[in-house]
Amino acid sequence: MRKIKLPALAAGLIASALALSWALLVLIVSVRPAQADGLAQETEKYCLSCHGNPDLKMTLPSGEQVSLYISAEDLQHSVHSPAGIECEACHTEIKTYPHPPITYTTRREMARTYYLACQKCHSSNYAKTQDSMHAQAAAAGNLDAPVCTDCHGAHNVRPPDEPRALISTTCGKCHTQINQDYVQSVHGGDLLTQDNPDVPVCTDCHGVHNIQDPRTAQFRVETPDLCARCHADAERMSKYGLSADVYGLYNLSWHGVDVAVYKAKWPTIWHESAVCTDCHGIHNIRRTSDPASKVNPANLLSTCQECHPGVGANWTAAWIGHNRIDPQRTPFLYYTEVFYRSLTPIVLWASILYVALQILHAAVERVRRSLP
């Protein structure tokens, strides 16, 4: 009978143990997510056993009635539930039934209490909101200023830009008139009718969570740079037959130079040099061919007169638009510019030569007079 050596037997047992451990580890890793999801779904089922009742309500100390109904469909289609984020992640004070007594008196106080739970997972975005215009309004006493759940929803949180037009609709809940102007503008119209990805929505201009006050001097002087994100993009502008030179030409104009100086030296001091929105409008920007556009040829003079009262028709007749001077569109100006561009260096070099000759002549005269 063959004898098995002890070292070989030990090595075999160790190898078998390692193989079994590896198999168990793979099994645990593959099964754990499913179990976690199952536990989350069980939590939802437990909560929905009461909150799935459409008639479930409560009356707050203020007398307001609040529906406690939660739609199972909303939860299933939200971004949280499929990720295994259960009810207790936000409702941290509720562990089981019966629930502890409520600590808020009004519906708004309840909303402002529960939105604080968002910072646990979204700390970066939450921190940005604390410096935003909305947070400043709340600190000043306007408790209706929006919080996370006002924009994103509570139990029905979904991607905020699907579809992209949903962003302006969400902002329009509070900013009704602005949204109406935007919907009728060239930007909003193309977004709603064509789902055009090139046009800006509210958050492209105002930011997302760190929304700043657009009425400040600093926001004003930064407006040209803001518009240039799109209008200086040659590839994007070529799709619509628009000039991408607008930003560069504006910076060369008196308006642009003045704004650039204030932006560099005194960004917090208000001044009146025209920026894009003064001429084109803000949320109500329309095509130049639209009779309602502020820069339609029929309206351009009255737009200029907002800052330059008393100017006549010749004022706008001299305006060449946001286009470079060229021989086809403006031949007289083009050849005048060519003439002066050619003449200027000739005059400068002639002046330099004349001064150099004068210096040389004076030096020669001094040397000649010093000779015996």
C-alpha angles and dihedrals in degrees: 000000000000116000121219113222115237097235092053091049091051092049091051093050091049092049091050091049092051092049092049091048091051092050092050091049092052090048093050093049093048095046101040099075091051090050091049091051089048092053091050091051090049089054090052092048090051092051094042091054083081105015092050088074109101090207096057110118142152134206118228124216087257089062093250117138116224124195112230093192115126119193113230088209091056090052093048093052096042123101092241108053097052087050090058096253104146132200095267091061088076101019092057095160093057114081103154143337131324094046123223117261116280118255100199128080105199137042091244092051088053092053092047090049097051097043089068088075089071092074092068092073102015100045096146095052091041090055090052092054091057090067095043131109089252093057090047090053091050091049088053090057104270100126090177089072106120124266129190097282093049090064103028101032126234114251094007099056110159135164103298096221102048098128099017092221087066089079094065091042090054093049089045091065087079103015095054101157093042090052091050090053091047093050090056094045127095089254098047094039093055091045095053099039101036104018084232109192092201098066120086125248124203095276094052090066103026102034128242114257098356097058110171130202106275091199095071126105091241093055088049096054090046093054096094090054089048093053091043091065086080106014095054091051103104095194093051095043092049089066090065102034092250127142116252090197092080096098095046093047092046090054089054093050125090090252092052096045091049093049091047091054093050091045092053099039110021110016093160096052114093119230136166107236107132121263126187096275093053090066105026100035128243114253094357098062111153137181114277088241091058110101088221094056116113089222097046106126089248092054102034096092093052089048091053090046090061087077100017106044116194099024116139137223092279088067093069094032087069092053112105096186126232092319133110117247110264136168094248101050101028109013097165093052091042096055091041088055091047090051094051094042088055096041097047098063090043091054092045095049091045089052092049090049091048092050091046091051091048090052091047091048092050091049092050092048092051092050092047093051092049092059117096 
